[in-house]
Amino acid sequence: MDKLDNIQDHIYVIRGYRVMFDFDLAKIYEVETKYLKRQVRRNIERFEGDDFMFEVTPEEILRCQNVTSSWGG
């Protein structure tokens, strides 16, 4: 299992929030993405609120693929 080399490279700013994608989090926790998402659904009360979890649009994903995020602020 390849851990993420530099976690900061997998943090993006979307809608003004610093976010990580589910597939990157699953890689960190060494589980398949579908199992991570299943656990979130089973414990949804712990993950309520748009500031914690939201779905990105295809356009937002494309922007993230074209931009290198920085931790600078």
Secondary structure, 3 states (H helix, E strand, C coil): CCCCCCHHHHCEEECCEEECCHHHHHHHHCCCHHHHHHHHHHCHHHHCCCCCCCCCCHHHHHHHHHCCCCCCC
